[in-house]
């Protein structure tokens, strides 16, 4: 039995997540990754913004910050510069991270700031009313797109790679064991790491789009996910509407906070 209890604030339960939501699956995967990485609880700072995913810090026993909408990465950046010894984890949703928080996301990746960002991608703004997010699929309904979204969607992982992240991986809530392996690799990687997890929203996304239950959504993830090694051999047509999973990007380059401290040291000598 995995010792989840040692990482939880049990007095904050029961949680507020809807039945069938993927947030709990991702939170448990994160806790397993932390345990296997042997990172002390007091060395971790977990930062979030606003949304369903962003309730996670309230339930876990780390140094935690529940911040403003879209600003989780900005707070995390300041925290990393002030306390470079901390292992910084950001949990955020697709709307929180790539809409109102999009610029922070892009520039943290560009700077290669040492933090692990876990994005719960459920294609929708869940907690704030079911509005369309940057990842809502074309044609799918939302409270702000009652006749179906006409906007092209963001590829979150692709955006992170293009912006300069050094580690990028994608999984789904069906692949629960895979998630913690990717998070662990992200935690142990120096630089900006992104783990994108496709997560079911049974209320605000599934209901208006008649996607069925959470079980139906998990089954869809299973049937439509393709490992990156297989996807490389497929045509663009074959990959259409498929979820490419795996470690999508893994490189080495200078980390911002270390370079900043080098600059301060050099300037202070003058």
C-alpha positions, 0 to 999 in steps of 0.5 A: 500500500502506497503511503499517500497519507504522509503527503496529505492534509487529511483535515482538508478532506473530503475534496471538492472535485467532481466524481470522475474528475481526473484531478485525483489521478494526477495528484496521486501520480505526483505524490508517487513521483515525489516519493520515488524521487526521494525529495524531502517534503520540506524541500518542495514548494507546490504552486497553483493558480485558479481552477480545478487543478489549482485546488491541489495545494490545499490537499497536500502537505508541502510548502504551498501557494494558491495564487491568482488566476494565470499567475502561478508560474510568475509566483513560482519564478519569484520563489525560485529566484528567492529560494533556489534550493527549493524544488518548485512544482506548478500545477495548472489547468489548460486555461489557467496556464495557456490563456490568462497565464500564457505569457508567463508559461512561454517566457518561463520555458524560454528562460529555462527556469528550473521548475516542473509544471504539470498541466491538467488538460481537460479541454475546458475551464471547469471551475469557473463556468465551463468556458472554452479554453485554448485547448477546446477541440474544434467544434466542441461546445462550451458555455462561451461556445454554445454552437461549437468552438471555431478556434484552432487549438493550442498544442501545449506540449508543442508550445513548450518545446518551441518556447525552449523547455528542456523536458516535455512529456504527455500522458493521459489519466488512463495511463496513470502509472506512466504519469508518475514516471514522467513527473519523476523524470521532470523533477530530476531534470534541471530546467523547465519541465512540462508534463501535460496530462489529458484529464476527463471533465465529466461535467462541463466538457463531457455533458454538453458534448455528449462524451459519456461518462468518465469511464467512456472518456478514459476508454477514448484516451486508451483507444486514441493514444499513440506512443511517440515511437509509433507516431514517428512512423505514421503519416499526418493523416493517420495521426489526426485527432490522436493523442501522442504520448511519451517523452516528446523532448529532452535536451540540456541547456543553461538554467536561468537561475544559475546563470543569474547567480553567476551574473550577480557574482560577476557584477558584484566583483566590479 
